[in-house]
Amino acid sequence: MLGSIAKLLELYPDAQEAFEPSSDPNDYNFLISGQWIVIRKDQLSSKEKFLLSLISQKNDNKSVSNPWWSFLIHENDKVPNEKINVRVIQFEVQKLESDNRANEWLNVFKDTFDDVVDSFWINKYTGILIEKETKSNMDKLEVQRMIQLIDSDFYTKSHVYVGQFWPVDAKLPNIFDMERQLFHKSLEMKDNVNNLSTVILDFLIEQNLKNTDMFKSLKKRINIDAKTTQMINMLYKCDSNLAKMSKELFLHRNTLLYRMEKFHEQTDFDLKDRNDLVLCFLLLK
């Protein structure tokens, strides 16, 4: 195993040996022969991030004894005897000082949902809640409000990925594989509660576009500054409604139109055209 540590440090010279795992969501943690190895995500390519996230998940998987977890990670092919639709809510919680505190946090978190099928920790920082579909399930915004209250009470910092509802059948573990990747991607995002809609664009870009010569060349050609970035993000957020955008940015509508025209002249992308706007929005990712 010591050879494995040396090999990992050889492959990733900036990796650090540590006495305990990092609580920073921008780090990967690996336990090898009792030694923690910490690798910064921002030092990795997209392909390396994907591969290391799978290894990290595999390390997590070994420590959990739970029938639902065994089913979700393909360890047990037996489908739970539940003729229902469920969603998997994944969470990462930082600043929990002890196992007792972690269990208290999970109990409070679980009690805010009406139809919990199961909930458990995967490791010291991440856990799973499985919820049955009903007419009263919380939406993303409600989960966000709830997690803010819990973080305020426990002095924690939490990230939550709210999965979609799926039938409990043999396809669910394969779907969970993808939701697990989306959860890891959501940890890099600004909002602390995310779902498929908020993560999928960034995920697809990173997987398929971000490292292509075309994408890099377009991004370099546009050479977007802070003001332009703000304008494009706000145009997209406001669905091209200039009146609403003008109010949000405290700028006169004519000033915005002038900036959009100037951007058009410089890049040949017309932000008044929805397709051009979406493309420029994606280039910011």
Secondary structure as UniProt FT lines:
FT   HELIX           2..11
FT   TURN            13..14
FT   STRAND          16..18
FT   TURN            25..26
FT   STRAND          27..32
FT   TURN            33..34
FT   STRAND          35..40
FT   HELIX           41..43
FT   HELIX           46..61
FT   TURN            62..63
FT   HELIX           67..72
FT   TURN            73..74
FT   STRAND          85..94
FT   HELIX           99..111
FT   STRAND          116..121
FT   STRAND          126..132
FT   TURN            135..136
FT   HELIX           140..154
FT   STRAND          157..162
FT   STRAND          166..167
FT   TURN            170..171
FT   HELIX           172..186
FT   TURN            187..188
FT   STRAND          193..195
FT   HELIX           196..204
FT   HELIX           205..209
FT   TURN            210..211
FT   HELIX           213..222
FT   HELIX           226..237
FT   TURN            238..240
FT   HELIX           242..249
FT   HELIX           253..267
FT   TURN            271..272
FT   HELIX           274..283
//
